[in-house]
């Protein structure tokens, strides 16, 4: 039973990491979780929470282990963002402190940036392949309109808004042809999803 609290903390830490990714990449969380960086972030978050639990447990041996595990697992995001004051200055000036939250946010931001770059690279490859397979703008327009009719959760107003968006791109005299291809291909990928684009190419 000694290892059960560690599993609890590890699991809760992983959930926090997953929640961070979903909150950041709410428009395409599935693509985010297809990157190795996302799972590295989840693992690091879980291992860090477990490490904090191990340290606190060592100094709080009389505290209920399971309550401590749950408390750290749930309170880890708040704990890691806490600014710890080492020395208080009574005669003015700034206190001597360690801002762990700033360090953690920088670390987290770096991981999220890598996830974002990985998603962009994958999406660009899909868009490029789709344009290579179907370069004709009118055909891309028809596919884009067809997807809109197949989406069941879109309201009538949303469909009309997207239809106008598609038509404005196609009929624009200012947008270059290559940019029109990219915009329509990205729209098809966003609305149809990765599997649908795969079926087209």
Helices and strands as residue ranges (DSSP letters): H 4-24, H 29-33, H 36-59, H 65-80, E 83-87, E 96-99, H 100-133, H 137-150, H 156-171, H 177-192, H 194-200
